[in-house]
Amino acid sequence: MTSKSLLAKEFFETGRLSSISIIDMHTHMGAFYGTYLPEAKLEMMINAMDRQNIEWIISAPHSALFDPIRGNSDIRAAMREYPGKIYGYYAVNPHYDHDLDRDLEQFDSFEGFLGFKVLPDYHKYPLNGEKYRKIYEFANERGLLLLSHTWGHSPYNPPQMIAELSREYENIQFLLGHSAPGETDYAIALAKERSNVYLELCDTGRLNGVVLKMVQEASSEKVLFGTDFPWYDPHYMLGSVLLSGISDQDIENIIHHNAARLLAGIQAQKQLRKGLKRRCQIS
C-alpha cells in the first residue's frame, strides 16, 4: 500500500474504519429474482453494517422496484424496526401508481423517508415524463432527495434530463445514481454547475481514476458514497475511495459528511413545516 491516507492506513491495519462512520446512500434489501445475494436479508445487512461501522443507509427494497405497493410496505417495516439506522426511498413505478395519492398523504408521518427512488430505464418511462410530476412537486416542497438510475445516452434517464429537472425543481436534491456511465464527464460538469445535483459512486466509483476526477472537477462535497449493497460489499467501494489519491478530508466528505448534511437539511425543513402547521392551527 502506497497511499498517504491515514484513513486508508487505519483500514488496512484494523479491517474497518472506527474513527469515522460510513453512510451509504444507495442500497437495496431482500431477494432479487434469478440472483443469489448472500447478505440480502435485513438482519444480515444489519450485521454487515455493524461490522463495517456503517452508521445508516437509505434503501429501496428490491420488492419496491417492480411492486411498489409491497416494497414500500417492506421499507416502512424496516424503518420501524431500525429507526435511525435504516432510512427509506419511496420507490415509484409510474405504471403502478394506484396508491400514490394515499401514500403521499402519509409520507410525512414516516420519519425515515428521505426522498424518492426512480428507475426509468427499468420501467421504460422517461425521467421527465408527466407521471413523475406529482412526486417532483411534492419533493420540491419539502427539499427531499431524488435518487434516479442514470445512464449515458439512455432514452429514459440520461444526465441531460437531470439537468433539465434540477433547474425546474431547485429544492430537490438530485442524486445521479451510478453517475451516468458513458457520460460521466457530463455528469461531473453538471454536479459542479448545479448546487442541487450530486454524483453517486455506485458502480462507477470502482473505475480507476474516477473518484479523483470527480473530486478535482466537482469537489468532494458533491460526491456521495453509494454501493448497491447487498449487490456489492460496501468495503469494495470504500477501498476505491480510500485508495483514490484524494485527501482524508475529501474521503470524510464522501463517506460521511455530505450525507449527514443532506439529512440535517431535510430534517430542518420538516421541523419548519411542523412549526408552521402548529401556528396555523393556533391562529
C-alpha positions, 0 to 999 in steps of 0.5 A: 500500500502506497497511499498517504491516507491515514484513513486508508492506513487505519483500514488496512491495519484494523479491517474497518474504519472506527474513527469515522462512520460510513453512510451509504446512500444507495442500497437495496434489501431482500431477494432479487429474482434469478440472483443469489445475494448472500447478505440480502436479508435485513438482519444480515445487512444489519450485521454487515453494517455493524461490522463495517461501522456503517452508521445508516443507509437509505434503501429501496427494497428490491420488492419496491422496484417492480411492486411498489405497493409491497416494497414500500410496505417492506421499507416502512417495516424496516424503518420501524424496526431500525429507526435511525439506522435504516432510512427509506426511498419511496420507490415509484413505478409510474405504471403502478401508481394506484396508491400514490395519492394515499401514500403521499398523504402519509409520507410525512408521518414516516420519519425515515423517508428521505426522498424518492427512488426512480428507475426509468430505464427499468420501467421504460418511462422517461425521467421527465415524463408527466407521471413523475410530476406529482412526486417532483412537486411534492419533493420540491416542497419539502427539499427531499432527495431524488435518487434516479438510475442514470445512464449515458445516452439512455432514452429514459434517464440520461444526465441531460434530463437531470439537468433539465429537472434540477433547474425546474425543481431547485429544492430537490436534491438530485442524486445521479445514481451510478453517475451516468456511465458513458457520460460521466464527464457530463455528469461531473460538469453538471454536479459542479454547475448545479448546487442541487445535483450530486454524483453517486459512486455506485458502480462507477466509483470502482473505475480507476481514476474516477473518484479523483476526477470527480473530486478535482472537477466537482469537489468532494462535497458533491460526491456521495458514497453509494454501493448497491449493497447487498449487490456489492460489499460496501468495503469494495467501494470504500477501498476505491475511495480510500485508495483514490489519491484524494485527501482524508478530508475529501474521503470524510466528505464522501463517506460521511459528511455530505450525507449527514448534511443532506439529512440535517437539511431535510430534517430542518425543513420538516421541523419548519413545516411542523412549526408552521402547521402548529401556528396555523392551527393556533391562529 
